[in-house]
Amino acid sequence: MEISHDGQFLFTVNTASNSISRYAIAPDGSLSLIGSTPFKGATEVGAGDARLAPDGGTLWTVDTGARAVSAFAVVGGNLAELPSSPTPLPADSAPFGIVVT
């Protein structure tokens, strides 16, 4: 899971349902579900990890089931998968986590 840089939103991958849940974080720390954003394409994405870009404008996920990396534009608590996403990884790879610098 990942929290937006302003601390207002939480994004968490749902490995079994191939989606990302989006939550608003209240000042008291409580969460309110905003919605869920599905991954496009593969039915067995298996997203296992997510990280925000340093500027907070892109959420990257490593998709262990699909052996790919997906990217989503972040606007507030909303996500939109980029047209170039997902990017396939080598067939013999075993993706585990993701680091964005």
TIVO-396607 format. One record per residue (C-alpha): residue number from 0; residue in three letters; x, y, z. Coordinates in nm, 4 decimals. Example, Ala and Ser with C-alpha at 12.3 -4.5 7.8 and 13.67 -1.06 7.14 Angstrom:
BEGIN
<seq->0 type->ALA c1->1.2300 c2->-0.4500 c3->0.7800>
<seq->1 type->SER c1->1.3670 c2->-0.1060 c3->0.7140>
//
This chain:
BEGIN
<seq->0 type->MET c1->0.0000 c2->0.0000 c3->0.0000>
<seq->1 type->GLU c1->0.1032 c2->0.3588 c3->-0.0448>
<seq->2 type->ILE c1->-0.0058 c2->0.6906 c3->0.1092>
<seq->3 type->SER c1->-0.0120 c2->1.0048 c3->-0.1052>
<seq->4 type->HIS c1->0.2599 c2->1.2570 c3->-0.0269>
<seq->5 type->ASP c1->0.0037 c2->1.4995 c3->0.1164>
<seq->6 type->GLY c1->-0.1273 c2->1.2272 c3->0.3516>
<seq->7 type->GLN c1->-0.4843 c2->1.2567 c3->0.2224>
<seq->8 type->PHE c1->-0.5187 c2->0.9284 c3->0.0271>
<seq->9 type->LEU c1->-0.4263 c2->0.5618 c3->0.0642>
<seq->10 type->PHE c1->-0.3864 c2->0.3250 c3->-0.2303>
<seq->11 type->THR c1->-0.3745 c2->-0.0504 c3->-0.1763>
<seq->12 type->VAL c1->-0.3420 c2->-0.3306 c3->-0.4308>
<seq->13 type->ASN c1->-0.5979 c2->-0.6089 c3->-0.4194>
<seq->14 type->THR c1->-0.3983 c2->-0.9028 c3->-0.5488>
<seq->15 type->ALA c1->-0.6892 c2->-1.1463 c3->-0.5737>
<seq->16 type->SER c1->-0.9283 c2->-0.9059 c3->-0.7493>
<seq->17 type->ASN c1->-0.6810 c2->-0.7289 c3->-0.9818>
<seq->18 type->SER c1->-0.7704 c2->-0.3803 c3->-0.8645>
<seq->19 type->ILE c1->-0.6447 c2->-0.0929 c3->-0.6500>
<seq->20 type->SER c1->-0.8651 c2->0.0347 c3->-0.3677>
<seq->21 type->ARG c1->-0.8585 c2->0.4086 c3->-0.3047>
<seq->22 type->TYR c1->-0.9318 c2->0.5585 c3->0.0368>
<seq->23 type->ALA c1->-0.9612 c2->0.9120 c3->0.1725>
<seq->24 type->ILE c1->-0.7764 c2->0.9620 c3->0.5013>
<seq->25 type->ALA c1->-0.9634 c2->1.1834 c3->0.7493>
<seq->26 type->PRO c1->-0.7766 c2->1.4138 c3->0.9910>
<seq->27 type->ASP c1->-0.8411 c2->1.1587 c3->1.2696>
<seq->28 type->GLY c1->-0.6800 c2->0.8839 c3->1.0581>
<seq->29 type->SER c1->-1.0025 c2->0.7023 c3->0.9717>
<seq->30 type->LEU c1->-1.0461 c2->0.5734 c3->0.6162>
<seq->31 type->SER c1->-1.3344 c2->0.6133 c3->0.3717>
<seq->32 type->LEU c1->-1.3425 c2->0.4005 c3->0.0588>
<seq->33 type->ILE c1->-1.3493 c2->0.6211 c3->-0.2507>
<seq->34 type->GLY c1->-1.3618 c2->0.3345 c3->-0.4994>
<seq->35 type->SER c1->-1.1676 c2->0.0646 c3->-0.6739>
<seq->36 type->THR c1->-0.9715 c2->0.0968 c3->-0.9991>
<seq->37 type->PRO c1->-0.9352 c2->-0.2217 c3->-1.2062>
<seq->38 type->PHE c1->-0.6221 c2->-0.3140 c3->-1.3994>
<seq->39 type->LYS c1->-0.6776 c2->-0.3281 c3->-1.7736>
<seq->40 type->GLY c1->-0.5862 c2->-0.6287 c3->-1.9828>
<seq->41 type->ALA c1->-0.4699 c2->-0.9474 c3->-1.8129>
<seq->42 type->THR c1->-0.7111 c2->-1.1325 c3->-1.5868>
<seq->43 type->GLU c1->-0.4324 c2->-1.2582 c3->-1.3586>
<seq->44 type->VAL c1->-0.2346 c2->-0.9412 c3->-1.2932>
<seq->45 type->GLY c1->-0.1530 c2->-1.0342 c3->-0.9331>
<seq->46 type->ALA c1->-0.0274 c2->-0.6908 c3->-0.8314>
<seq->47 type->GLY c1->0.1941 c2->-0.7368 c3->-0.5294>
<seq->48 type->ASP c1->0.3406 c2->-0.3962 c3->-0.4497>
<seq->49 type->ALA c1->0.2823 c2->-0.0267 c3->-0.5266>
<seq->50 type->ARG c1->0.4935 c2->0.2886 c3->-0.4999>
<seq->51 type->LEU c1->0.4355 c2->0.6518 c3->-0.5844>
<seq->52 type->ALA c1->0.6764 c2->0.8462 c3->-0.8031>
<seq->53 type->PRO c1->0.8734 c2->1.1133 c3->-0.6143>
<seq->54 type->ASP c1->0.6408 c2->1.3845 c3->-0.7494>
<seq->55 type->GLY c1->0.3313 c2->1.1848 c3->-0.6444>
<seq->56 type->GLY c1->0.1849 c2->1.1996 c3->-0.9963>
<seq->57 type->THR c1->0.2232 c2->0.8312 c3->-1.0888>
<seq->58 type->LEU c1->0.1509 c2->0.5123 c3->-0.8965>
<seq->59 type->TRP c1->0.3609 c2->0.2173 c3->-1.0137>
<seq->60 type->THR c1->0.2748 c2->-0.1468 c3->-0.9405>
<seq->61 type->VAL c1->0.4662 c2->-0.4683 c3->-0.9909>
<seq->62 type->ASP c1->0.2328 c2->-0.7318 c3->-1.1327>
<seq->63 type->THR c1->0.3761 c2->-1.0653 c3->-1.0267>
<seq->64 type->GLY c1->0.1104 c2->-1.2768 c3->-1.2006>
<seq->65 type->ALA c1->0.1424 c2->-1.0939 c3->-1.5321>
<seq->66 type->ARG c1->0.5211 c2->-1.0371 c3->-1.5036>
<seq->67 type->ALA c1->0.4714 c2->-0.6690 c3->-1.5775>
<seq->68 type->VAL c1->0.4826 c2->-0.3192 c3->-1.4312>
<seq->69 type->SER c1->0.1701 c2->-0.1034 c3->-1.4478>
<seq->70 type->ALA c1->0.1457 c2->0.2740 c3->-1.4152>
<seq->71 type->PHE c1->-0.1458 c2->0.4934 c3->-1.3081>
<seq->72 type->ALA c1->-0.1815 c2->0.8712 c3->-1.3253>
<seq->73 type->VAL c1->-0.2729 c2->1.0046 c3->-0.9801>
<seq->74 type->VAL c1->-0.5030 c2->1.3043 c3->-0.9466>
<seq->75 type->GLY c1->-0.6090 c2->1.3489 c3->-0.5858>
<seq->76 type->GLY c1->-0.7642 c2->1.0174 c3->-0.4886>
<seq->77 type->ASN c1->-0.8339 c2->0.9120 c3->-0.8470>
<seq->78 type->LEU c1->-0.6300 c2->0.6758 c3->-1.0638>
<seq->79 type->ALA c1->-0.6235 c2->0.6278 c3->-1.4410>
<seq->80 type->GLU c1->-0.4057 c2->0.3574 c3->-1.5957>
<seq->81 type->LEU c1->-0.1664 c2->0.5082 c3->-1.8486>
<seq->82 type->PRO c1->-0.2113 c2->0.4071 c3->-2.2154>
<seq->83 type->SER c1->0.1407 c2->0.2577 c3->-2.2245>
<seq->84 type->SER c1->0.0628 c2->0.0329 c3->-1.9262>
<seq->85 type->PRO c1->0.1353 c2->-0.2466 c3->-1.8535>
<seq->86 type->THR c1->0.5005 c2->-0.2867 c3->-1.9482>
<seq->87 type->PRO c1->0.5989 c2->-0.6550 c3->-1.9770>
<seq->88 type->LEU c1->0.9020 c2->-0.7868 c3->-1.7923>
<seq->89 type->PRO c1->1.1264 c2->-1.0662 c3->-1.9268>
<seq->90 type->ALA c1->0.9486 c2->-1.4041 c3->-1.9468>
<seq->91 type->ASP c1->1.1941 c2->-1.5667 c3->-1.7084>
<seq->92 type->SER c1->1.1660 c2->-1.2899 c3->-1.4462>
<seq->93 type->ALA c1->1.0239 c2->-1.3350 c3->-1.0969>
<seq->94 type->PRO c1->0.9119 c2->-0.9854 c3->-0.9909>
<seq->95 type->PHE c1->0.8760 c2->-0.9369 c3->-0.6177>
<seq->96 type->GLY c1->0.8601 c2->-0.5682 c3->-0.5199>
<seq->97 type->ILE c1->0.9029 c2->-0.2262 c3->-0.6696>
<seq->98 type->VAL c1->1.1204 c2->0.0739 c3->-0.5845>
<seq->99 type->VAL c1->1.0734 c2->0.4126 c3->-0.7512>
<seq->100 type->THR c1->1.3438 c2->0.6768 c3->-0.7294>
//
